[in-house]
Amino acid sequence: MARVAFIGLGNMGGGMAANLAKAGHDVRAYDLSEAALDKAKQSGCLPMGSATDAVRDADAVVTMLPAGKHVRDVYESSVIGVAPSTAILMDCSTIDVATAREEEAKAQAKGYRMVDAPVSGGIAAADAGTLTFMAGGTPEAFAAAEPYLSLMGKAVIHAGGAGAGQAAKICNNMLLGASMIATCETFVLAQKLGLDPQTFFDISSQASGQNWSMTSYCPVPGVGPETPADRDYSGGFAAALMLKDLKLAQEAALASGAATPLGAEAAQLYALFANAGHDGDDFSGIINFIRGQKG
Ligand code: NAD
């Protein structure tokens, strides 16, 4: 079994590190938070005093950190030049495409194989080992990362070269954010026109308006399968994280010269929703915010 350094044991990383330990790997875990380290110890990981200690002698390094600046800091202070050059480096955080490409180039220049491998799926999927990974990097780096990622997920897809995993993640989530808003405003209009939400669901879910935000994650309580809407918009994908991903998509759109008018509008609406005290609510809760607006 391999020695795996795992840095960032928060909501997502805690469960992911536990799954690597459960599979028999020797997981050397580090987080700035003592509480996160204690939890990792209970799930079979070895808590370390620093990222450098965790990474030294590692066969594989996984990072699951909040944003690009944290990934850059950890890679430049404690991973590149500290881990053996044979180690496979996997950053599973959601970060900007530019930082992902920069760190992969720096790692490669020092002889490392590295993938950016962000995930789709929330805390429950991280705990259950059923995340979907979208990975960017060379075919050799992907082949080395895949056995580790598959212990934490149900699907591991090679998206392309460096940064392609992050590109896939933000494009997917931009589509999700925009389609959720479109689904919410459609239900609001349908109700104002006197349609019963369940009846409208029955029609539209089998007609050309059908989409995942409606049929798998319906924002109307009591309609469709059980979703966060049935739990007062708790326990799903926080609006703050949707806003983070929409902002990353807008940064990438600006840098690449792509026109994304609906992505830009979605980012503005989620900013208004999150800043009105709903940052911790599930992102489908934006239906109530839209309902409260005057046409
Ligand atoms: P989190 O804030 O719960 O965890 C991040 C952890 O990183 C914290 O425990 C923090 O103490 C630690 N950390 C920060 N800087 C550090 C450093 N320098 N050294 C060591 N540890 C450090 O965040 P999360 O919800 O686990 O999300 C992690 C990443 O996964 C983010 O990029 C997020 O966008 C992405 N993501 C989250 C979800 C979700 O549902 N929570 C879903 C998909 C993707």
py3Dmol code that shows the C-alpha trace and the ligand (Angstrom):
import py3Dmol

protein = """\
ATOM      1  CA  MET A   1       0.000   0.000   0.000  1.00  0.00           C
ATOM      2  CA  ALA A   2       1.138   3.518  -0.743  1.00  0.00           C
ATOM      3  CA  ARG A   3       2.036   6.447   1.469  1.00  0.00           C
ATOM      4  CA  VAL A   4      -0.425   9.238   0.636  1.00  0.00           C
ATOM      5  CA  ALA A   5      -0.083  12.822   1.897  1.00  0.00           C
ATOM      6  CA  PHE A   6      -3.522  14.466   2.231  1.00  0.00           C
ATOM      7  CA  ILE A   7      -3.685  18.225   2.840  1.00  0.00           C
ATOM      8  CA  GLY A   8      -7.013  19.962   3.538  1.00  0.00           C
ATOM      9  CA  LEU A   9      -9.328  17.832   5.680  1.00  0.00           C
ATOM     10  CA  GLY A  10     -12.458  20.002   5.599  1.00  0.00           C
ATOM     11  CA  ASN A  11     -16.009  19.122   4.630  1.00  0.00           C
ATOM     12  CA  MET A  12     -14.846  17.312   1.492  1.00  0.00           C
ATOM     13  CA  GLY A  13     -11.244  16.321   2.259  1.00  0.00           C
ATOM     14  CA  GLY A  14     -12.138  14.637   5.568  1.00  0.00           C
ATOM     15  CA  GLY A  15     -14.288  11.972   3.905  1.00  0.00           C
ATOM     16  CA  MET A  16     -11.935  11.585   0.937  1.00  0.00           C
ATOM     17  CA  ALA A  17      -8.902  10.977   3.161  1.00  0.00           C
ATOM     18  CA  ALA A  18     -10.959   8.490   5.207  1.00  0.00           C
ATOM     19  CA  ASN A  19     -11.759   6.512   2.049  1.00  0.00           C
ATOM     20  CA  LEU A  20      -8.064   6.284   1.109  1.00  0.00           C
ATOM     21  CA  ALA A  21      -7.265   5.052   4.633  1.00  0.00           C
ATOM     22  CA  LYS A  22     -10.163   2.565   4.494  1.00  0.00           C
ATOM     23  CA  ALA A  23      -8.664   1.140   1.288  1.00  0.00           C
ATOM     24  CA  GLY A  24      -5.485   0.388   3.248  1.00  0.00           C
ATOM     25  CA  HIS A  25      -3.265   3.317   2.266  1.00  0.00           C
ATOM     26  CA  ASP A  26      -0.957   4.922   4.810  1.00  0.00           C
ATOM     27  CA  VAL A  27      -2.550   8.397   4.852  1.00  0.00           C
ATOM     28  CA  ARG A  28      -0.413  11.217   6.314  1.00  0.00           C
ATOM     29  CA  ALA A  29      -2.940  13.987   6.914  1.00  0.00           C
ATOM     30  CA  TYR A  30      -2.508  17.697   7.531  1.00  0.00           C
ATOM     31  CA  ASP A  31      -4.879  20.622   8.061  1.00  0.00           C
ATOM     32  CA  LEU A  32      -4.523  23.988   9.813  1.00  0.00           C
ATOM     33  CA  SER A  33      -7.503  23.006  11.985  1.00  0.00           C
ATOM     34  CA  GLU A  34      -6.889  20.810  15.032  1.00  0.00           C
ATOM     35  CA  ALA A  35     -10.501  19.616  14.958  1.00  0.00           C
ATOM     36  CA  ALA A  36     -10.084  18.408  11.375  1.00  0.00           C
ATOM     37  CA  LEU A  37      -6.864  16.590  12.330  1.00  0.00           C
ATOM     38  CA  ASP A  38      -8.610  14.863  15.264  1.00  0.00           C
ATOM     39  CA  LYS A  39     -11.410  13.722  12.973  1.00  0.00           C
ATOM     40  CA  ALA A  40      -8.895  12.399  10.441  1.00  0.00           C
ATOM     41  CA  LYS A  41      -7.173  10.426  13.202  1.00  0.00           C
ATOM     42  CA  GLN A  42     -10.495   8.814  14.117  1.00  0.00           C
ATOM     43  CA  SER A  43     -10.981   7.759  10.519  1.00  0.00           C
ATOM     44  CA  GLY A  44      -7.639   5.952  10.304  1.00  0.00           C
ATOM     45  CA  CYS A  45      -5.273   8.687   9.050  1.00  0.00           C
ATOM     46  CA  LEU A  46      -2.014   9.689  10.715  1.00  0.00           C
ATOM     47  CA  PRO A  47      -2.167  13.384  11.705  1.00  0.00           C
ATOM     48  CA  MET A  48       1.044  15.282  10.894  1.00  0.00           C
ATOM     49  CA  GLY A  49       2.446  18.517  12.344  1.00  0.00           C
ATOM     50  CA  SER A  50       2.937  20.270   8.995  1.00  0.00           C
ATOM     51  CA  ALA A  51       2.261  19.872   5.283  1.00  0.00           C
ATOM     52  CA  THR A  52       5.993  19.376   4.739  1.00  0.00           C
ATOM     53  CA  ASP A  53       6.057  16.457   7.192  1.00  0.00           C
ATOM     54  CA  ALA A  54       3.040  14.899   5.482  1.00  0.00           C
ATOM     55  CA  VAL A  55       4.545  15.192   2.011  1.00  0.00           C
ATOM     56  CA  ARG A  56       8.099  14.027   2.661  1.00  0.00           C
ATOM     57  CA  ASP A  57       8.521  10.414   1.397  1.00  0.00           C
ATOM     58  CA  ALA A  58       4.995  10.358  -0.107  1.00  0.00           C
ATOM     59  CA  ASP A  59       4.107   8.198  -3.116  1.00  0.00           C
ATOM     60  CA  ALA A  60       1.091  10.418  -3.767  1.00  0.00           C
ATOM     61  CA  VAL A  61      -0.060  13.871  -2.641  1.00  0.00           C
ATOM     62  CA  VAL A  62      -3.715  14.989  -2.568  1.00  0.00           C
ATOM     63  CA  THR A  63      -4.789  18.561  -1.817  1.00  0.00           C
ATOM     64  CA  MET A  64      -8.399  19.633  -1.121  1.00  0.00           C
ATOM     65  CA  LEU A  65      -8.175  23.335  -0.309  1.00  0.00           C
ATOM     66  CA  PRO A  66     -10.544  26.322  -0.499  1.00  0.00           C
ATOM     67  CA  ALA A  67      -9.140  28.311  -3.467  1.00  0.00           C
ATOM     68  CA  GLY A  68      -6.239  28.946  -5.862  1.00  0.00           C
ATOM     69  CA  LYS A  69      -4.193  31.028  -3.419  1.00  0.00           C
ATOM     70  CA  HIS A  70      -4.197  28.209  -0.835  1.00  0.00           C
ATOM     71  CA  VAL A  71      -3.147  25.678  -3.473  1.00  0.00           C
ATOM     72  CA  ARG A  72      -0.333  27.957  -4.682  1.00  0.00           C
ATOM     73  CA  ASP A  73       0.896  28.557  -1.104  1.00  0.00           C
ATOM     74  CA  VAL A  74       0.865  24.868  -0.169  1.00  0.00           C
ATOM     75  CA  TYR A  75       2.447  23.701  -3.438  1.00  0.00           C
ATOM     76  CA  GLU A  76       5.200  26.291  -3.391  1.00  0.00           C
ATOM     77  CA  SER A  77       6.032  26.045   0.333  1.00  0.00           C
ATOM     78  CA  SER A  78       5.484  22.368   1.037  1.00  0.00           C
ATOM     79  CA  VAL A  79       5.028  20.162  -2.028  1.00  0.00           C
ATOM     80  CA  ILE A  80       7.260  21.078  -4.971  1.00  0.00           C
ATOM     81  CA  GLY A  81      10.831  20.248  -4.037  1.00  0.00           C
ATOM     82  CA  VAL A  82       9.715  18.494  -0.820  1.00  0.00           C
ATOM     83  CA  ALA A  83       7.833  15.445  -2.134  1.00  0.00           C
ATOM     84  CA  PRO A  84       9.964  12.859  -3.958  1.00  0.00           C
ATOM     85  CA  SER A  85       9.909  13.633  -7.700  1.00  0.00           C
ATOM     86  CA  THR A  86       8.337  10.189  -8.261  1.00  0.00           C
ATOM     87  CA  ALA A  87       5.204  11.212  -6.294  1.00  0.00           C
ATOM     88  CA  ILE A  88       1.974  11.753  -8.239  1.00  0.00           C
ATOM     89  CA  LEU A  89       0.452  15.125  -7.303  1.00  0.00           C
ATOM     90  CA  MET A  90      -3.355  15.521  -7.368  1.00  0.00           C
ATOM     91  CA  ASP A  91      -5.077  18.808  -6.626  1.00  0.00           C
ATOM     92  CA  CYS A  92      -8.794  18.092  -6.139  1.00  0.00           C
ATOM     93  CA  SER A  93      -9.755  21.635  -5.035  1.00  0.00           C
ATOM     94  CA  THR A  94     -11.908  23.813  -7.290  1.00  0.00           C
ATOM     95  CA  ILE A  95      -9.622  26.646  -8.388  1.00  0.00           C
ATOM     96  CA  ASP A  96      -9.072  28.990 -11.323  1.00  0.00           C
ATOM     97  CA  VAL A  97      -7.776  27.485 -14.552  1.00  0.00           C
ATOM     98  CA  ALA A  98      -4.784  29.862 -14.689  1.00  0.00           C
ATOM     99  CA  THR A  99      -3.414  28.849 -11.257  1.00  0.00           C
ATOM    100  CA  ALA A 100      -3.970  25.158 -12.032  1.00  0.00           C
ATOM    101  CA  ARG A 101      -1.921  25.502 -15.243  1.00  0.00           C
ATOM    102  CA  GLU A 102       0.825  27.516 -13.513  1.00  0.00           C
ATOM    103  CA  GLU A 103       1.255  25.001 -10.692  1.00  0.00           C
ATOM    104  CA  GLU A 104       1.243  22.060 -13.092  1.00  0.00           C
ATOM    105  CA  ALA A 105       3.939  23.748 -15.200  1.00  0.00           C
ATOM    106  CA  LYS A 106       6.071  24.417 -12.094  1.00  0.00           C
ATOM    107  CA  ALA A 107       5.632  20.830 -10.901  1.00  0.00           C
ATOM    108  CA  GLN A 108       6.488  19.411 -14.324  1.00  0.00           C
ATOM    109  CA  ALA A 109       9.609  21.569 -14.542  1.00  0.00           C
ATOM    110  CA  LYS A 110      10.812  19.821 -11.360  1.00  0.00           C
ATOM    111  CA  GLY A 111      10.061  16.383 -12.817  1.00  0.00           C
ATOM    112  CA  TYR A 112       6.679  15.692 -11.162  1.00  0.00           C
ATOM    113  CA  ARG A 113       3.530  14.290 -12.704  1.00  0.00           C
ATOM    114  CA  MET A 114       0.499  16.318 -11.649  1.00  0.00           C
ATOM    115  CA  VAL A 115      -3.234  16.441 -12.327  1.00  0.00           C
ATOM    116  CA  ASP A 116      -5.887  19.018 -11.532  1.00  0.00           C
ATOM    117  CA  ALA A 117      -8.788  16.788 -10.514  1.00  0.00           C
ATOM    118  CA  PRO A 118     -11.771  18.752  -9.163  1.00  0.00           C
ATOM    119  CA  VAL A 119     -14.928  16.927  -8.180  1.00  0.00           C
ATOM    120  CA  SER A 120     -18.626  16.983  -8.800  1.00  0.00           C
ATOM    121  CA  GLY A 121     -20.728  15.835  -5.837  1.00  0.00           C
ATOM    122  CA  GLY A 122     -21.022  17.231  -2.319  1.00  0.00           C
ATOM    123  CA  ILE A 123     -20.123  16.193   1.216  1.00  0.00           C
ATOM    124  CA  ALA A 124     -22.309  13.062   1.164  1.00  0.00           C
ATOM    125  CA  ALA A 125     -20.590  11.846  -2.031  1.00  0.00           C
ATOM    126  CA  ALA A 126     -17.150  12.622  -0.525  1.00  0.00           C
ATOM    127  CA  ASP A 127     -18.037  10.508   2.528  1.00  0.00           C
ATOM    128  CA  ALA A 128     -19.514   7.691   0.447  1.00  0.00           C
ATOM    129  CA  GLY A 129     -16.677   7.625  -2.104  1.00  0.00           C
ATOM    130  CA  THR A 130     -19.055   8.388  -4.967  1.00  0.00           C
ATOM    131  CA  LEU A 131     -17.593  11.645  -6.313  1.00  0.00           C
ATOM    132  CA  THR A 132     -17.059  12.272 -10.027  1.00  0.00           C
ATOM    133  CA  PHE A 133     -13.510  13.407 -10.820  1.00  0.00           C
ATOM    134  CA  MET A 134     -12.629  15.372 -13.949  1.00  0.00           C
ATOM    135  CA  ALA A 135      -8.880  15.361 -14.375  1.00  0.00           C
ATOM    136  CA  GLY A 136      -6.478  17.459 -16.446  1.00  0.00           C
ATOM    137  CA  GLY A 137      -2.897  16.440 -17.140  1.00  0.00           C
ATOM    138  CA  THR A 138      -0.738  14.263 -19.353  1.00  0.00           C
ATOM    139  CA  PRO A 139      -1.888  10.689 -20.078  1.00  0.00           C
ATOM    140  CA  GLU A 140       0.988   9.431 -17.863  1.00  0.00           C
ATOM    141  CA  ALA A 141      -0.082  11.655 -14.957  1.00  0.00           C
ATOM    142  CA  PHE A 142      -3.708  10.594 -15.376  1.00  0.00           C
ATOM    143  CA  ALA A 143      -2.751   6.893 -15.397  1.00  0.00           C
ATOM    144  CA  ALA A 144      -0.793   7.358 -12.155  1.00  0.00           C
ATOM    145  CA  ALA A 145      -3.603   9.335 -10.455  1.00  0.00           C
ATOM    146  CA  GLU A 146      -6.551   7.184 -11.527  1.00  0.00           C
ATOM    147  CA  PRO A 147      -6.050   4.304  -9.013  1.00  0.00           C
ATOM    148  CA  TYR A 148      -6.142   6.787  -6.104  1.00  0.00           C
ATOM    149  CA  LEU A 149      -9.026   8.884  -7.435  1.00  0.00           C
ATOM    150  CA  SER A 150     -11.142   5.803  -8.133  1.00  0.00           C
ATOM    151  CA  LEU A 151     -11.003   4.915  -4.398  1.00  0.00           C
ATOM    152  CA  MET A 152     -12.748   8.224  -3.689  1.00  0.00           C
ATOM    153  CA  GLY A 153     -15.185   8.350  -6.586  1.00  0.00           C
ATOM    154  CA  LYS A 154     -17.581   6.464  -8.817  1.00  0.00           C
ATOM    155  CA  ALA A 155     -16.255   8.022 -12.034  1.00  0.00           C
ATOM    156  CA  VAL A 156     -12.830   9.370 -13.012  1.00  0.00           C
ATOM    157  CA  ILE A 157     -12.694  11.078 -16.402  1.00  0.00           C
ATOM    158  CA  HIS A 158      -9.626  12.377 -18.244  1.00  0.00           C
ATOM    159  CA  ALA A 159     -10.723  15.817 -19.477  1.00  0.00           C
ATOM    160  CA  GLY A 160      -7.509  16.736 -21.371  1.00  0.00           C
ATOM    161  CA  GLY A 161      -4.234  18.533 -20.644  1.00  0.00           C
ATOM    162  CA  ALA A 162      -3.256  20.714 -17.665  1.00  0.00           C
ATOM    163  CA  GLY A 163      -6.201  22.786 -16.382  1.00  0.00           C
ATOM    164  CA  ALA A 164      -8.795  20.788 -18.339  1.00  0.00           C
ATOM    165  CA  GLY A 165     -10.315  19.366 -15.150  1.00  0.00           C
ATOM    166  CA  GLN A 166     -10.916  22.861 -13.771  1.00  0.00           C
ATOM    167  CA  ALA A 167     -12.242  24.017 -17.143  1.00  0.00           C
ATOM    168  CA  ALA A 168     -14.755  21.132 -17.216  1.00  0.00           C
ATOM    169  CA  LYS A 169     -15.804  21.791 -13.626  1.00  0.00           C
ATOM    170  CA  ILE A 170     -16.545  25.509 -14.068  1.00  0.00           C
ATOM    171  CA  CYS A 171     -18.252  25.012 -17.430  1.00  0.00           C
ATOM    172  CA  ASN A 172     -20.489  22.326 -15.898  1.00  0.00           C
ATOM    173  CA  ASN A 173     -21.315  24.474 -12.877  1.00  0.00           C
ATOM    174  CA  MET A 174     -21.996  27.567 -14.992  1.00  0.00           C
ATOM    175  CA  LEU A 175     -24.536  25.500 -16.918  1.00  0.00           C
ATOM    176  CA  LEU A 176     -25.976  24.207 -13.632  1.00  0.00           C
ATOM    177  CA  GLY A 177     -26.280  27.696 -12.105  1.00  0.00           C
ATOM    178  CA  ALA A 178     -27.975  29.139 -15.181  1.00  0.00           C
ATOM    179  CA  SER A 179     -30.293  26.132 -15.602  1.00  0.00           C
ATOM    180  CA  MET A 180     -31.288  26.232 -11.922  1.00  0.00           C
ATOM    181  CA  ILE A 181     -32.256  29.907 -12.209  1.00  0.00           C
ATOM    182  CA  ALA A 182     -34.187  29.210 -15.421  1.00  0.00           C
ATOM    183  CA  THR A 183     -35.986  26.313 -13.725  1.00  0.00           C
ATOM    184  CA  CYS A 184     -36.836  28.453 -10.672  1.00  0.00           C
ATOM    185  CA  GLU A 185     -38.225  31.385 -12.630  1.00  0.00           C
ATOM    186  CA  THR A 186     -40.228  28.988 -14.801  1.00  0.00           C
ATOM    187  CA  PHE A 187     -41.925  27.430 -11.762  1.00  0.00           C
ATOM    188  CA  VAL A 188     -42.646  30.910 -10.365  1.00  0.00           C
ATOM    189  CA  LEU A 189     -44.246  32.006 -13.635  1.00  0.00           C
ATOM    190  CA  ALA A 190     -46.181  28.725 -13.976  1.00  0.00           C
ATOM    191  CA  GLN A 191     -47.650  29.196 -10.495  1.00  0.00           C
ATOM    192  CA  LYS A 192     -48.563  32.833 -11.195  1.00  0.00           C
ATOM    193  CA  LEU A 193     -50.387  31.627 -14.303  1.00  0.00           C
ATOM    194  CA  GLY A 194     -52.410  29.230 -12.150  1.00  0.00           C
ATOM    195  CA  LEU A 195     -50.601  25.984 -12.981  1.00  0.00           C
ATOM    196  CA  ASP A 196     -50.208  23.419 -10.229  1.00  0.00           C
ATOM    197  CA  PRO A 197     -46.412  22.842  -9.724  1.00  0.00           C
ATOM    198  CA  GLN A 198     -46.771  19.040  -9.773  1.00  0.00           C
ATOM    199  CA  THR A 199     -48.822  19.180 -12.967  1.00  0.00           C
ATOM    200  CA  PHE A 200     -46.305  21.499 -14.596  1.00  0.00           C
ATOM    201  CA  PHE A 201     -43.477  19.146 -13.486  1.00  0.00           C
ATOM    202  CA  ASP A 202     -45.318  16.166 -15.010  1.00  0.00           C
ATOM    203  CA  ILE A 203     -45.612  18.024 -18.314  1.00  0.00           C
ATOM    204  CA  SER A 204     -42.235  19.758 -18.567  1.00  0.00           C
ATOM    205  CA  SER A 205     -40.174  16.818 -17.271  1.00  0.00           C
ATOM    206  CA  GLN A 206     -41.462  14.899 -20.306  1.00  0.00           C
ATOM    207  CA  ALA A 207     -41.299  17.807 -22.722  1.00  0.00           C
ATOM    208  CA  SER A 208     -38.496  19.891 -24.205  1.00  0.00           C
ATOM    209  CA  GLY A 209     -37.958  21.968 -21.034  1.00  0.00           C
ATOM    210  CA  GLN A 210     -36.698  18.890 -19.198  1.00  0.00           C
ATOM    211  CA  ASN A 211     -33.352  19.401 -17.425  1.00  0.00           C
ATOM    212  CA  TRP A 212     -31.420  18.050 -14.413  1.00  0.00           C
ATOM    213  CA  SER A 213     -32.292  21.011 -12.147  1.00  0.00           C
ATOM    214  CA  MET A 214     -35.945  20.141 -12.651  1.00  0.00           C
ATOM    215  CA  THR A 215     -36.020  16.351 -12.675  1.00  0.00           C
ATOM    216  CA  SER A 216     -33.215  15.453 -10.231  1.00  0.00           C
ATOM    217  CA  TYR A 217     -32.994  18.565  -8.032  1.00  0.00           C
ATOM    218  CA  CYS A 218     -36.412  20.203  -8.221  1.00  0.00           C
ATOM    219  CA  PRO A 219     -36.433  23.544  -6.341  1.00  0.00           C
ATOM    220  CA  VAL A 220     -40.139  23.186  -5.424  1.00  0.00           C
ATOM    221  CA  PRO A 221     -40.813  21.239  -2.184  1.00  0.00           C
ATOM    222  CA  GLY A 222     -42.852  18.064  -2.616  1.00  0.00           C
ATOM    223  CA  VAL A 223     -42.322  17.889  -6.374  1.00  0.00           C
ATOM    224  CA  GLY A 224     -40.059  15.269  -7.997  1.00  0.00           C
ATOM    225  CA  PRO A 225     -37.564  13.172  -5.999  1.00  0.00           C
ATOM    226  CA  GLU A 226     -36.532  14.266  -2.486  1.00  0.00           C
ATOM    227  CA  THR A 227     -34.185  17.256  -2.724  1.00  0.00           C
ATOM    228  CA  PRO A 228     -32.859  20.026  -0.409  1.00  0.00           C
ATOM    229  CA  ALA A 229     -36.122  21.911  -1.163  1.00  0.00           C
ATOM    230  CA  ASP A 230     -37.841  19.269   0.993  1.00  0.00           C
ATOM    231  CA  ARG A 231     -35.446  20.071   3.864  1.00  0.00           C
ATOM    232  CA  ASP A 232     -35.984  23.824   3.838  1.00  0.00           C
ATOM    233  CA  TYR A 233     -33.082  24.225   1.376  1.00  0.00           C
ATOM    234  CA  SER A 234     -30.453  22.736   3.695  1.00  0.00           C
ATOM    235  CA  GLY A 235     -27.859  20.001   3.235  1.00  0.00           C
ATOM    236  CA  GLY A 236     -27.093  20.375  -0.452  1.00  0.00           C
ATOM    237  CA  PHE A 237     -24.709  22.554  -2.462  1.00  0.00           C
ATOM    238  CA  ALA A 238     -24.288  25.916  -0.714  1.00  0.00           C
ATOM    239  CA  ALA A 239     -25.112  29.092  -2.645  1.00  0.00           C
ATOM    240  CA  ALA A 240     -21.677  30.453  -1.629  1.00  0.00           C
ATOM    241  CA  LEU A 241     -19.970  27.570  -3.463  1.00  0.00           C
ATOM    242  CA  MET A 242     -22.156  28.068  -6.537  1.00  0.00           C
ATOM    243  CA  LEU A 243     -21.236  31.753  -6.477  1.00  0.00           C
ATOM    244  CA  LYS A 244     -17.533  30.839  -6.180  1.00  0.00           C
ATOM    245  CA  ASP A 245     -17.753  28.584  -9.256  1.00  0.00           C
ATOM    246  CA  LEU A 246     -19.735  31.162 -11.269  1.00  0.00           C
ATOM    247  CA  LYS A 247     -17.094  33.795 -10.492  1.00  0.00           C
ATOM    248  CA  LEU A 248     -14.350  31.403 -11.618  1.00  0.00           C
ATOM    249  CA  ALA A 249     -16.300  30.833 -14.846  1.00  0.00           C
ATOM    250  CA  GLN A 250     -16.558  34.603 -15.403  1.00  0.00           C
ATOM    251  CA  GLU A 251     -12.811  35.041 -14.821  1.00  0.00           C
ATOM    252  CA  ALA A 252     -12.130  32.289 -17.341  1.00  0.00           C
ATOM    253  CA  ALA A 253     -14.619  33.781 -19.838  1.00  0.00           C
ATOM    254  CA  LEU A 254     -12.889  37.161 -19.585  1.00  0.00           C
ATOM    255  CA  ALA A 255      -9.428  35.640 -19.974  1.00  0.00           C
ATOM    256  CA  SER A 256     -10.430  33.526 -22.978  1.00  0.00           C
ATOM    257  CA  GLY A 257     -12.681  36.084 -24.689  1.00  0.00           C
ATOM    258  CA  ALA A 258     -15.804  33.862 -24.536  1.00  0.00           C
ATOM    259  CA  ALA A 259     -19.223  35.558 -24.418  1.00  0.00           C
ATOM    260  CA  THR A 260     -21.262  34.086 -21.527  1.00  0.00           C
ATOM    261  CA  PRO A 261     -24.248  36.417 -21.019  1.00  0.00           C
ATOM    262  CA  LEU A 262     -26.326  33.914 -19.042  1.00  0.00           C
ATOM    263  CA  GLY A 263     -23.302  32.870 -16.968  1.00  0.00           C
ATOM    264  CA  ALA A 264     -22.709  36.547 -16.121  1.00  0.00           C
ATOM    265  CA  GLU A 265     -26.360  37.052 -15.139  1.00  0.00           C
ATOM    266  CA  ALA A 266     -26.320  33.872 -13.039  1.00  0.00           C
ATOM    267  CA  ALA A 267     -23.205  35.123 -11.195  1.00  0.00           C
ATOM    268  CA  GLN A 268     -24.949  38.439 -10.432  1.00  0.00           C
ATOM    269  CA  LEU A 269     -28.130  36.772  -9.188  1.00  0.00           C
ATOM    270  CA  TYR A 270     -26.248  34.314  -6.975  1.00  0.00           C
ATOM    271  CA  ALA A 271     -24.198  37.224  -5.562  1.00  0.00           C
ATOM    272  CA  LEU A 272     -27.434  39.041  -4.618  1.00  0.00           C
ATOM    273  CA  PHE A 273     -28.906  35.849  -3.131  1.00  0.00           C
ATOM    274  CA  ALA A 274     -25.773  34.847  -1.168  1.00  0.00           C
ATOM    275  CA  ASN A 275     -25.168  38.403   0.093  1.00  0.00           C
ATOM    276  CA  ALA A 276     -28.754  38.620   1.365  1.00  0.00           C
ATOM    277  CA  GLY A 277     -27.841  36.133   4.115  1.00  0.00           C
ATOM    278  CA  HIS A 278     -28.423  32.967   2.094  1.00  0.00           C
ATOM    279  CA  ASP A 279     -24.810  31.969   1.456  1.00  0.00           C
ATOM    280  CA  GLY A 280     -25.229  28.772   3.484  1.00  0.00           C
ATOM    281  CA  ASP A 281     -28.567  27.816   1.901  1.00  0.00           C
ATOM    282  CA  ASP A 282     -28.758  25.228  -0.839  1.00  0.00           C
ATOM    283  CA  PHE A 283     -28.422  26.929  -4.222  1.00  0.00           C
ATOM    284  CA  SER A 284     -31.947  25.862  -5.261  1.00  0.00           C
ATOM    285  CA  GLY A 285     -33.289  28.189  -2.523  1.00  0.00           C
ATOM    286  CA  ILE A 286     -32.842  31.011  -5.040  1.00  0.00           C
ATOM    287  CA  ILE A 287     -36.440  30.186  -6.087  1.00  0.00           C
ATOM    288  CA  ASN A 288     -37.725  32.068  -3.020  1.00  0.00           C
ATOM    289  CA  PHE A 289     -35.503  35.044  -3.824  1.00  0.00           C
ATOM    290  CA  ILE A 290     -36.823  35.116  -7.399  1.00  0.00           C
ATOM    291  CA  ARG A 291     -40.407  34.749  -6.144  1.00  0.00           C
ATOM    292  CA  GLY A 292     -39.867  37.840  -3.995  1.00  0.00           C
ATOM    293  CA  GLN A 293     -38.801  40.019  -6.954  1.00  0.00           C
ATOM    294  CA  LYS A 294     -41.248  42.269  -8.808  1.00  0.00           C
ATOM    295  CA  GLY A 295     -41.416  41.706 -12.558  1.00  0.00           C
TER     296      GLY A 295
END
"""
ligand_1 = """\
44
NAD
P -13.597 23.488 3.671
O -13.414 24.949 3.918
O -14.556 22.706 4.502
O -12.159 22.746 3.804
C -10.942 23.304 3.417
C -9.897 22.903 4.456
O -8.611 23.370 4.039
C -10.153 23.498 5.842
O -10.254 22.459 6.790
C -8.946 24.402 6.076
O -8.536 24.440 7.437
C -7.907 23.729 5.204
N -6.800 24.596 4.834
C -6.829 25.857 4.326
N -5.588 26.299 4.090
C -4.738 25.303 4.465
C -3.328 25.162 4.474
N -2.526 26.135 4.066
N -2.814 23.998 4.917
C -3.614 22.996 5.352
N -4.965 23.069 5.367
C -5.512 24.216 4.936
O -13.918 23.351 2.121
P -14.613 22.097 1.390
O -16.085 22.269 1.391
O -13.991 20.843 1.905
O -14.124 22.367 -0.120
C -12.803 22.073 -0.536
C -12.720 22.311 -2.042
O -13.656 21.462 -2.695
C -13.064 23.734 -2.460
O -12.190 24.120 -3.499
C -14.509 23.640 -2.924
O -14.845 24.616 -3.895
C -14.516 22.241 -3.525
N -15.838 21.592 -3.548
C -16.658 21.624 -2.456
C -17.908 20.977 -2.503
C -18.833 20.987 -1.288
O -20.004 20.581 -1.457
N -18.382 21.399 -0.114
C -18.295 20.305 -3.663
C -17.436 20.259 -4.758
C -16.200 20.905 -4.683
"""
view = py3Dmol.view(width=600, height=400)
view.addModel(protein, "pdb")
view.setStyle({"model": 0}, {"cartoon": {"style": "trace"}})
view.addModel(ligand_1, "xyz")
view.setStyle({"model": 1}, {"stick": {}})
view.zoomTo()
view.show()
